[in-house]
Amino acid sequence: MAKSAEKRGKDETKAAEKKVKSTGKPAGGARGGITAPVTPSADLAEIVGKNDLPRSEVVSKVWDYIKKHDLQDAKDRRQINADDKLEKIFGKKSASMFEMNKFLSAHLTAKKD
């Protein structure tokens, strides 16, 4: 029987903690790219919240917002019709789903260590 993602995550966390205790060195793993925490701008924080989040979580929350407010175009679902909050992010009234990440990245700053 396959492990659930939650069970795998817990097992990996336990293994990483054990490694840190035994070696005294930090555990490796995915801490960059899409999993690295980013800080949203004030405009983006109105949609996703002001806390630091991984980039993937920011995109997920923006999609939740789009679906909750029914902002996808009825004829072409790839187009997003921006409301007032999203227009601040996109800089225009409509954007394609493929452009969205480009606009989001301008409103995210990577956390400095």
N, CA, C and O atoms as a MOPAC input file, in Angstrom:
PM7 MOZYME 1SCF
protein

 N      0.84600 1    -1.18800 1     0.00000 1
 C      0.00000 1     0.00000 1     0.00000 1
 C      0.88400 1     1.24200 1     0.00000 1
 O      1.84300 1     1.32800 1     0.76800 1
 N      0.56800 1     2.18000 1    -0.84100 1
 C      1.36300 1     3.40300 1    -0.96100 1
 C      1.12600 1     4.31700 1     0.23300 1
 O      0.03100 1     4.37300 1     0.79200 1
 N      2.17800 1     5.02900 1     0.60500 1
 C      2.07300 1     6.00400 1     1.69800 1
 C      1.37700 1     7.25700 1     1.19500 1
 O      1.52600 1     7.64600 1     0.03700 1
 N      0.62700 1     7.87200 1     2.07100 1
 C      0.01100 1     9.14700 1     1.70100 1
 C      1.09500 1    10.22200 1     1.71500 1
 O      2.15600 1    10.04200 1     2.31200 1
 N      0.81400 1    11.33100 1     1.05500 1
 C      1.78000 1    12.42800 1     1.01300 1
 C      2.04700 1    12.95400 1     2.41500 1
 O      3.17700 1    13.31500 1     2.74300 1
 N      1.00500 1    12.99600 1     3.24200 1
 C      1.17300 1    13.48800 1     4.61400 1
 C      2.09100 1    12.56200 1     5.41200 1
 O      2.95700 1    13.03300 1     6.14900 1
 N      1.90300 1    11.23300 1     5.26800 1
 C      2.72800 1    10.25800 1     5.98400 1
 C      4.18300 1    10.34500 1     5.51900 1
 O      5.10500 1    10.30100 1     6.33200 1
 N      4.38200 1    10.47200 1     4.18200 1
 C      5.74600 1    10.61000 1     3.65000 1
 C      6.40700 1    11.85600 1     4.19800 1
 O      7.57900 1    11.82800 1     4.57300 1
 N      5.65700 1    12.96100 1     4.24600 1
 C      6.19700 1    14.21500 1     4.76400 1
 C      6.61900 1    14.09500 1     6.21400 1
 O      7.67800 1    14.59100 1     6.60100 1
 N      5.78800 1    13.43300 1     7.02300 1
 C      6.12300 1    13.24500 1     8.44200 1
 C      7.36600 1    12.37400 1     8.58800 1
 O      8.23700 1    12.66400 1     9.40900 1
 N      7.45100 1    11.30300 1     7.78900 1
 C      8.61900 1    10.42300 1     7.84300 1
 C      9.88800 1    11.16600 1     7.44200 1
 O     10.93300 1    10.99600 1     8.07100 1
 N      9.80400 1    11.98800 1     6.40000 1
 C     10.96800 1    12.75200 1     5.95000 1
 C     11.38500 1    13.78000 1     6.99700 1
 O     12.57700 1    14.01500 1     7.19600 1
 N     10.41800 1    14.38500 1     7.66000 1
 C     10.72300 1    15.35500 1     8.70900 1
 C     11.43600 1    14.67600 1     9.86300 1
 O     12.42500 1    15.19700 1    10.37900 1
 N     10.93500 1    13.50500 1    10.27500 1
 C     11.57900 1    12.75300 1    11.36500 1
 C     13.01000 1    12.37800 1    10.99400 1
 O     13.92000 1    12.48900 1    11.81600 1
 N     13.20600 1    11.93300 1     9.75100 1
 C     14.54100 1    11.54200 1     9.29600 1
 C     15.48000 1    12.74400 1     9.28800 1
 O     16.64400 1    12.62400 1     9.67100 1
 N     14.98700 1    13.89100 1     8.85900 1
 C     15.81500 1    15.10000 1     8.82000 1
 C     16.19200 1    15.53900 1    10.23400 1
 O     17.33500 1    15.92200 1    10.48100 1
 N     15.23300 1    15.48500 1    11.16100 1
 C     15.52600 1    15.86100 1    12.54700 1
 C     16.56000 1    14.92400 1    13.15800 1
 O     17.44700 1    15.36600 1    13.88800 1
 N     16.44900 1    13.63000 1    12.86100 1
 C     17.40100 1    12.64600 1    13.36500 1
 C     18.80200 1    12.93500 1    12.82000 1
 O     19.78800 1    12.83900 1    13.55100 1
 N     18.88700 1    13.28900 1    11.53600 1
 C     20.17100 1    13.58700 1    10.91200 1
 C     20.80300 1    14.82400 1    11.55300 1
 O     22.00700 1    14.84300 1    11.80900 1
 N     20.00900 1    15.84000 1    11.80800 1
 C     20.51700 1    17.06900 1    12.42200 1
 C     21.07500 1    16.77600 1    13.80500 1
 O     22.14100 1    17.28000 1    14.16000 1
 N     20.36900 1    15.96700 1    14.59300 1
 C     20.82400 1    15.62900 1    15.94400 1
 C     22.12100 1    14.82700 1    15.91100 1
 O     23.01200 1    15.05500 1    16.72900 1
 N     22.22900 1    13.89400 1    14.97400 1
 C     23.40800 1    13.03300 1    14.94300 1
 C     24.64200 1    13.71900 1    14.36300 1
 O     25.75800 1    13.46500 1    14.81700 1
 N     24.45600 1    14.58900 1    13.36300 1
 C     25.61300 1    15.20500 1    12.70500 1
 C     25.86700 1    16.64000 1    13.15200 1
 O     26.98400 1    17.14200 1    13.02100 1
 N     24.84900 1    17.29600 1    13.67300 1
 C     24.99200 1    18.69600 1    14.05500 1
 C     24.94300 1    19.64600 1    12.87100 1
 O     25.07900 1    20.85800 1    13.04000 1
 N     24.75300 1    19.10900 1    11.68500 1
 C     24.66700 1    19.92100 1    10.47500 1
 C     23.20700 1    20.02500 1    10.03800 1
 O     22.42500 1    19.10700 1    10.28400 1
 N     22.83400 1    21.12100 1     9.39800 1
 C     21.44700 1    21.22700 1     8.94600 1
 C     21.12900 1    20.19900 1     7.87300 1
 O     21.99500 1    19.78500 1     7.10300 1
 N     19.87400 1    19.80100 1     7.84400 1
 C     19.42900 1    18.82500 1     6.85400 1
 C     19.32700 1    19.49100 1     5.49400 1
 O     18.98800 1    20.67100 1     5.39900 1
 N     19.61600 1    18.74500 1     4.45200 1
 C     19.45900 1    19.25700 1     3.10000 1
 C     18.00100 1    19.19400 1     2.71600 1
 O     17.15500 1    18.83100 1     3.53300 1
 N     17.70800 1    19.53500 1     1.51400 1
 C     16.33000 1    19.45000 1     1.06400 1
 C     15.96500 1    20.64900 1     0.22700 1
 O     16.77400 1    21.55000 1     0.00600 1
 N     14.74800 1    20.64300 1    -0.22800 1
 C     14.26500 1    21.71900 1    -1.09700 1
 C     13.97100 1    22.95900 1    -0.26800 1
 O     12.99600 1    22.99400 1     0.48200 1
 N     14.80400 1    23.96200 1    -0.40400 1
 C     14.56600 1    25.22600 1     0.28900 1
 C     14.65700 1    26.39500 1    -0.67200 1
 O     14.58100 1    27.54900 1    -0.25100 1
 N     14.81500 1    26.12200 1    -1.91700 1
 C     14.93100 1    27.19800 1    -2.89400 1
 C     13.81900 1    27.09700 1    -3.91500 1
 O     12.94900 1    26.23000 1    -3.83400 1
 N     13.86400 1    27.99000 1    -4.86400 1
 C     12.89100 1    27.94900 1    -5.95400 1
 C     11.47100 1    28.13400 1    -5.49000 1
 O     11.15400 1    29.09300 1    -4.78700 1
 N     10.62600 1    27.22400 1    -5.88100 1
 C      9.19400 1    27.36100 1    -5.61100 1
 C      8.85000 1    27.11700 1    -4.14200 1
 O      7.77300 1    27.51500 1    -3.69900 1
 N      9.73100 1    26.47500 1    -3.37800 1
 C      9.44500 1    26.21100 1    -1.96200 1
 C     10.02700 1    27.26100 1    -1.02800 1
 O      9.74400 1    27.24500 1     0.17000 1
 N     10.83500 1    28.17300 1    -1.55600 1
 C     11.44500 1    29.20900 1    -0.72300 1
 C     10.37900 1    30.21900 1    -0.29000 1
 O      9.54000 1    30.61400 1    -1.09900 1
 N     10.40600 1    30.63300 1     0.96400 1
 C      9.41100 1    31.61800 1     1.40400 1
 C      9.65500 1    32.97700 1     0.75000 1
 O     10.79300 1    33.42700 1     0.61600 1
 N      8.56200 1    33.61400 1     0.35100 1
 C      8.62700 1    34.94300 1    -0.25000 1
 C      7.66600 1    35.86900 1     0.49200 1
 O      6.69300 1    35.42000 1     1.09900 1
 N      7.95400 1    37.15600 1     0.43300 1
 C      7.11800 1    38.15500 1     1.09800 1
 C      6.27200 1    38.87100 1     0.05300 1
 O      6.81700 1    39.44200 1    -0.89200 1
 N      4.94400 1    38.84800 1     0.20600 1
 C      4.09100 1    39.53300 1    -0.77000 1
 C      4.08700 1    41.04200 1    -0.55000 1
 O      4.26800 1    41.51700 1     0.57100 1
 N      3.87700 1    41.79100 1    -1.63300 1
 C      3.74300 1    43.24900 1    -1.53700 1
 C      2.43000 1    43.57400 1    -0.82600 1
 O      1.60900 1    42.68600 1    -0.59400 1
 N      2.23600 1    44.83800 1    -0.48500 1
 C      1.00600 1    45.25200 1     0.20300 1
 C     -0.22800 1    44.96000 1    -0.65600 1
 O     -1.25900 1    44.52700 1    -0.14100 1
 N     -0.11500 1    45.20000 1    -1.97200 1
 C     -1.25000 1    44.94000 1    -2.86500 1
 C     -1.58200 1    43.45100 1    -2.92700 1
 O     -2.75200 1    43.07200 1    -2.87200 1
 N     -0.56700 1    42.61700 1    -3.04100 1
 C     -0.77900 1    41.17600 1    -3.11200 1
 C     -1.22800 1    40.62100 1    -1.75800 1
 O     -1.96700 1    39.63800 1    -1.70300 1
 N     -0.78600 1    41.24400 1    -0.67800 1
 C     -1.16100 1    40.78800 1     0.66500 1
 C     -2.66500 1    40.90300 1     0.90200 1
 O     -3.21000 1    40.19000 1     1.74500 1
 N     -3.34700 1    41.79200 1     0.16900 1
 C     -4.80900 1    41.89400 1     0.28400 1
 C     -5.48800 1    40.60500 1    -0.16500 1
 O     -6.60600 1    40.31100 1     0.26000 1
 N     -4.82300 1    39.84100 1    -1.01800 1
 C     -5.39500 1    38.60600 1    -1.55400 1
 C     -4.87200 1    37.37900 1    -0.80800 1
 O     -5.65700 1    36.50600 1    -0.43600 1
 N     -3.55700 1    37.30000 1    -0.58400 1
 C     -2.95700 1    36.08600 1    -0.02700 1
 C     -2.60700 1    36.18300 1     1.45600 1
 O     -2.25000 1    35.17600 1     2.06800 1
 N     -2.70200 1    37.36000 1     2.03800 1
 C     -2.29600 1    37.54200 1     3.43400 1
 C     -0.88400 1    38.10000 1     3.49300 1
 O     -0.14000 1    38.03100 1     2.51400 1
 N     -0.51500 1    38.65500 1     4.64800 1
 C      0.77600 1    39.34000 1     4.74700 1
 C      1.92500 1    38.43500 1     5.17800 1
 O      3.07800 1    38.86400 1     5.15500 1
 N      1.64300 1    37.20000 1     5.56800 1
 C      2.69700 1    36.28900 1     6.02400 1
 C      3.54600 1    35.78600 1     4.86300 1
 O      3.07900 1    35.70400 1     3.72700 1
 N      4.80400 1    35.45000 1     5.16400 1
 C      5.67900 1    34.85100 1     4.16300 1
 C      5.13400 1    33.47200 1     3.80000 1
 O      4.72700 1    32.70000 1     4.66800 1
 N      5.13400 1    33.18100 1     2.49400 1
 C      4.61700 1    31.91600 1     1.98200 1
 C      5.52700 1    31.39400 1     0.88800 1
 O      6.24200 1    32.17400 1     0.25900 1
 N      5.51600 1    30.08100 1     0.64500 1
 C      6.20500 1    29.58000 1    -0.54800 1
 C      5.48900 1    30.10000 1    -1.79900 1
 O      4.27800 1    30.32300 1    -1.78800 1
 N      6.24100 1    30.28500 1    -2.85300 1
 C      5.69300 1    30.80100 1    -4.11100 1
 C      4.51500 1    29.94500 1    -4.59600 1
 O      3.52600 1    30.47100 1    -5.10600 1
 N      4.63200 1    28.63400 1    -4.43100 1
 C      3.55200 1    27.74300 1    -4.87100 1
 C      2.25700 1    28.01800 1    -4.11700 1
 O      1.17500 1    27.94300 1    -4.69900 1
 N      2.35700 1    28.33400 1    -2.83400 1
 C      1.18500 1    28.63400 1    -2.01800 1
 C      0.56100 1    29.97500 1    -2.42500 1
 O     -0.65900 1    30.13200 1    -2.38800 1
 N      1.39600 1    30.93200 1    -2.80900 1
 C      0.89400 1    32.22600 1    -3.27500 1
 C      0.04700 1    32.02000 1    -4.52900 1
 O     -1.05900 1    32.55200 1    -4.62500 1
 N      0.55800 1    31.25500 1    -5.48300 1
 C     -0.16600 1    30.99600 1    -6.72600 1
 C     -1.47800 1    30.27400 1    -6.42300 1
 O     -2.51400 1    30.59000 1    -7.00800 1
 N     -1.43400 1    29.31900 1    -5.52100 1
 C     -2.63500 1    28.57900 1    -5.14100 1
 C     -3.69700 1    29.49700 1    -4.53300 1
 O     -4.87900 1    29.38400 1    -4.85700 1
 N     -3.27300 1    30.40100 1    -3.65600 1
 C     -4.22100 1    31.32200 1    -3.02200 1
 C     -4.79700 1    32.31600 1    -4.03000 1
 O     -5.96400 1    32.69300 1    -3.93000 1
 N     -3.99000 1    32.73800 1    -4.99300 1
 C     -4.50300 1    33.63900 1    -6.02700 1
 C     -5.55500 1    32.91000 1    -6.86400 1
 O     -6.59000 1    33.49100 1    -7.19200 1
 N     -5.30400 1    31.64700 1    -7.21300 1
 C     -6.29000 1    30.87300 1    -7.97300 1
 C     -7.55800 1    30.66800 1    -7.16200 1
 O     -8.65500 1    30.72600 1    -7.71700 1
 N     -7.43400 1    30.42900 1    -5.86300 1
 C     -8.62200 1    30.30900 1    -5.00500 1
 C     -9.44100 1    31.59500 1    -5.05200 1
 O    -10.66800 1    31.55400 1    -5.14100 1
 N     -8.76300 1    32.72800 1    -4.99200 1
 C     -9.42000 1    34.03700 1    -5.05400 1
 C    -10.13200 1    34.21800 1    -6.40100 1
 O    -11.27100 1    34.68000 1    -6.45200 1
 N     -9.44900 1    33.85100 1    -7.48300 1
 C    -10.02400 1    33.98600 1    -8.82500 1
 C    -11.29200 1    33.13800 1    -8.94600 1
 O    -12.30400 1    33.60100 1    -9.47200 1
 N    -11.23300 1    31.91800 1    -8.46800 1
 C    -12.39200 1    31.01900 1    -8.57200 1
 C    -13.52300 1    31.45800 1    -7.64400 1
 O    -14.69500 1    31.38600 1    -8.01300 1
 N    -13.17300 1    31.91200 1    -6.44100 1
 C    -14.19500 1    32.34600 1    -5.47700 1
 C    -14.98900 1    33.53400 1    -6.01700 1
 O    -16.20000 1    33.61900 1    -5.81400 1
 N    -14.30100 1    34.45600 1    -6.70900 1
 C    -14.94800 1    35.66100 1    -7.22300 1
 C    -15.35100 1    35.53100 1    -8.69800 1
 O    -15.74500 1    36.51400 1    -9.32500 1
 N    -15.25000 1    34.32300 1    -9.24300 1
 C    -15.66200 1    34.02500 1   -10.62100 1
 C    -15.06300 1    35.02300 1   -11.61300 1
 O    -15.78500 1    35.69900 1   -12.34600 1
 N    -13.72700 1    35.10200 1   -11.62300 1
 C    -13.02900 1    36.08500 1   -12.45600 1
 C    -12.49700 1    35.51400 1   -13.77100 1
 O    -11.91600 1    36.24700 1   -14.57200 1
 N    -12.69100 1    34.20800 1   -14.00000 1
 C    -12.27800 1    33.64700 1   -15.28300 1
 C    -13.30800 1    34.03000 1   -16.34000 1
 O    -14.51100 1    34.03500 1   -16.08000 1
 N    -12.82000 1    34.35000 1   -17.52700 1
 C    -13.70300 1    34.72900 1   -18.61800 1
 C    -14.60700 1    33.54800 1   -18.97800 1
 O    -14.14900 1    32.40600 1   -19.01200 1
 N    -15.87900 1    33.81600 1   -19.24300 1
 C    -16.84400 1    32.74500 1   -19.52500 1
 C    -16.54400 1    32.03300 1   -20.84200 1
 O    -16.70900 1    30.81700 1   -20.93800 1
 N    -16.10400 1    32.78400 1   -21.86100 1
 C    -15.84400 1    32.18600 1   -23.17600 1
 C    -14.45700 1    31.56400 1   -23.26400 1
 O    -14.29300 1    30.49800 1   -23.85600 1
 N    -13.46000 1    32.21900 1   -22.68100 1
 C    -12.07800 1    31.72700 1   -22.72200 1
 C    -11.57300 1    31.62100 1   -21.28600 1
 O    -11.13700 1    32.61700 1   -20.70900 1
 N    -11.62800 1    30.43900 1   -20.71300 1
 C    -11.29100 1    30.22700 1   -19.30700 1
 C     -9.82200 1    30.51100 1   -18.99900 1
 O     -9.43900 1    30.60600 1   -17.83300 1
 N     -9.00400 1    30.64600 1   -20.03500 1
 C     -7.58600 1    30.97400 1   -19.81600 1
 C     -7.38400 1    32.43400 1   -19.48100 1
 O     -6.33200 1    32.81200 1   -18.96600 1
 N     -8.38100 1    33.26600 1   -19.76500 1
 C     -8.31400 1    34.69500 1   -19.48000 1
 C     -8.88200 1    34.99000 1   -18.09800 1
 O     -9.90100 1    34.42400 1   -17.70200 1
 N     -8.22300 1    35.87100 1   -17.37700 1
 C     -8.66300 1    36.28800 1   -16.04800 1
 C     -9.08800 1    37.74800 1   -16.14200 1
 O     -8.29900 1    38.61200 1   -16.52500 1
 N    -10.33500 1    38.01100 1   -15.79200 1
 C    -10.85600 1    39.37400 1   -15.77200 1
 C    -10.61800 1    39.93600 1   -14.37900 1
 O    -11.25000 1    39.50800 1   -13.41400 1
 N     -9.71700 1    40.88600 1   -14.28000 1
 C     -9.28300 1    41.38800 1   -12.98000 1
 C    -10.33100 1    42.28000 1   -12.33800 1
 O    -10.94600 1    43.11300 1   -13.00400 1
 N    -10.52900 1    42.09700 1   -11.02600 1
 C    -11.32100 1    43.05100 1   -10.25700 1
 C    -10.34600 1    44.12900 1    -9.76600 1
 O     -9.20200 1    44.17400 1   -10.21800 1
 N    -10.78000 1    44.98600 1    -8.85600 1
 C     -9.92900 1    46.09200 1    -8.41000 1
 C     -8.62900 1    45.60500 1    -7.76900 1
 O     -7.56700 1    46.17600 1    -8.01600 1
 N     -8.70300 1    44.55200 1    -6.94700 1
 C     -7.50000 1    44.05100 1    -6.26800 1
 C     -6.52200 1    43.42400 1    -7.25700 1
 O     -5.31900 1    43.67900 1    -7.19100 1
 N     -7.03300 1    42.60700 1    -8.17000 1
 C     -6.14400 1    41.96900 1    -9.14700 1
 C     -5.60600 1    42.95200 1   -10.17700 1
 O     -4.52000 1    42.75300 1   -10.72100 1
 N     -6.36100 1    44.00700 1   -10.44600 1
 C     -5.88000 1    45.00100 1   -11.40700 1
 C     -4.61800 1    45.68700 1   -10.88100 1
 O     -3.75100 1    46.06700 1   -11.66800 1
 N     -4.50800 1    45.84800 1    -9.56700 1
 C     -3.28900 1    46.41200 1    -8.97600 1
 C     -2.09600 1    45.48400 1    -9.22300 1
 O     -0.97000 1    45.94800 1    -9.40400 1
 N     -2.34500 1    44.18500 1    -9.23100 1
 C     -1.27500 1    43.19500 1    -9.44600 1
 C     -0.91800 1    43.11000 1   -10.93200 1
 O      0.25600 1    43.16300 1   -11.30000 1
 N     -1.94200 1    42.97900 1   -11.78300 1
 C     -1.71800 1    42.78400 1   -13.21900 1
 C     -1.35900 1    44.07800 1   -13.94500 1
 O     -0.65200 1    44.04700 1   -14.95200 1
 N     -1.83700 1    45.20600 1   -13.44600 1
 C     -1.60900 1    46.46700 1   -14.12900 1
 C     -2.52500 1    46.67200 1   -15.31300 1
 O     -2.35600 1    47.63200 1   -16.06600 1
 N     -3.49800 1    45.78600 1   -15.49400 1
 C     -4.47600 1    45.91100 1   -16.57300 1
 C     -5.73700 1    45.14300 1   -16.19600 1
 O     -5.74900 1    44.41600 1   -15.20300 1
 N     -6.78800 1    45.30000 1   -16.98000 1
 C     -8.09600 1    44.71700 1   -16.66300 1
 C     -8.18100 1    43.21500 1   -16.91800 1
 O     -9.00500 1    42.53300 1   -16.30800 1
 N     -7.35100 1    42.69400 1   -17.80300 1
 C     -7.42300 1    41.28100 1   -18.16100 1
 C     -6.01400 1    40.74100 1   -18.40600 1
 O     -5.15000 1    41.43200 1   -18.94700 1
 N     -5.80700 1    39.48900 1   -17.99400 1
 C     -4.51200 1    38.84400 1   -18.22400 1
 C     -4.75800 1    37.35700 1   -18.45400 1
 O     -5.74500 1    36.80300 1   -17.97100 1
 N     -3.86800 1    36.72300 1   -19.18500 1
 C     -4.01700 1    35.27800 1   -19.38200 1
 C     -3.40700 1    34.55400 1   -18.18400 1
 O     -2.56900 1    35.09900 1   -17.46600 1
 N     -3.84200 1    33.33100 1   -17.99200 1
 C     -3.32800 1    32.55100 1   -16.87800 1
 C     -1.82200 1    32.29700 1   -17.02900 1
 O     -1.13200 1    32.03900 1   -16.04300 1
 N     -1.32700 1    32.36900 1   -18.24600 1
 C      0.09300 1    32.14200 1   -18.48500 1
 C      0.93000 1    33.37100 1   -18.11300 1
 O      2.11100 1    33.24200 1   -17.79200 1
 N      0.32900 1    34.54400 1   -18.15500 1
 C      1.01100 1    35.77900 1   -17.76400 1
 C      1.00400 1    35.98200 1   -16.24700 1
 O      1.82800 1    36.72500 1   -15.71200 1
 N      0.08800 1    35.33000 1   -15.56900 1
 C     -0.13800 1    35.59400 1   -14.15600 1
 C      1.13200 1    35.49300 1   -13.31200 1
 O      1.38200 1    36.36700 1   -12.48200 1
 N      1.93500 1    34.45300 1   -13.50300 1
 C      3.15100 1    34.28300 1   -12.69800 1
 C      4.13800 1    35.42000 1   -12.90800 1
 O      4.84200 1    35.81200 1   -11.97700 1
 N      4.19400 1    35.95500 1   -14.12800 1
 C      5.08000 1    37.09100 1   -14.40800 1
 C      4.65300 1    38.29900 1   -13.56900 1
 O      5.49500 1    38.98400 1   -12.98900 1
 N      3.35800 1    38.55200 1   -13.50700 1
 C      2.86000 1    39.67600 1   -12.73400 1
 C      3.02400 1    39.44100 1   -11.23000 1
 O      3.33300 1    40.36900 1   -10.48300 1
 N      2.81800 1    38.20800 1   -10.79700 1
 C      2.97100 1    37.90000 1    -9.37100 1
 C      4.41700 1    38.08600 1    -8.91500 1
 O      4.65900 1    38.58700 1    -7.81700 1
 N      5.36600 1    37.69000 1    -9.73900 1
 C      6.76500 1    37.76300 1    -9.34200 1
 C      7.21800 1    39.20200 1    -9.06000 1
 O      8.12700 1    39.42500 1    -8.26000 1
 N      6.58000 1    40.17400 1    -9.72100 1
 C      6.91100 1    41.57400 1    -9.47700 1
 C      6.44100 1    42.02500 1    -8.09300 1
 O      6.89800 1    43.05000 1    -7.58600 1
 N      5.53500 1    41.26700 1    -7.48400 1
 C      4.97800 1    41.61100 1    -6.17700 1
 C      5.49400 1    40.70500 1    -5.06800 1
 O      4.97000 1    40.72900 1    -3.95400 1
 N      6.51600 1    39.90700 1    -5.36100 1
 C      7.10600 1    39.00500 1    -4.35900 1
 C      8.57600 1    39.31400 1    -4.17600 1
 O      9.29400 1    39.53700 1    -5.15000 1
 N      9.02300 1    39.32800 1    -2.94000 1
 C     10.43600 1    39.50900 1    -2.66200 1
 C     10.94100 1    38.29900 1    -1.88300 1
 O     10.30500 1    37.84600 1    -0.93100 1
 N     12.09000 1    37.78900 1    -2.30100 1
 C     12.66600 1    36.62300 1    -1.65100 1
 C     13.19700 1    37.01700 1    -0.27400 1
 O     13.69100 1    38.12700 1    -0.07400 1
 N     13.08600 1    36.11000 1     0.64200 1
 C     13.57600 1    36.34800 1     1.99200 1
 C     15.09000 1    36.23700 1     2.00100 1
 O     15.65000 1    35.29500 1     1.44100 1
 N     15.75100 1    37.18900 1     2.63300 1
 C     17.22300 1    37.16500 1     2.73700 1
 C     17.60200 1    36.42500 1     4.01400 1
 O     17.00900 1    36.64600 1     5.07100 1
 N     18.59300 1    35.54700 1     3.90700 1
 C     19.05800 1    34.80500 1     5.09500 1
 C     20.10800 1    35.56000 1     5.85800 1
 O     20.59900 1    35.07500 1     6.87700 1

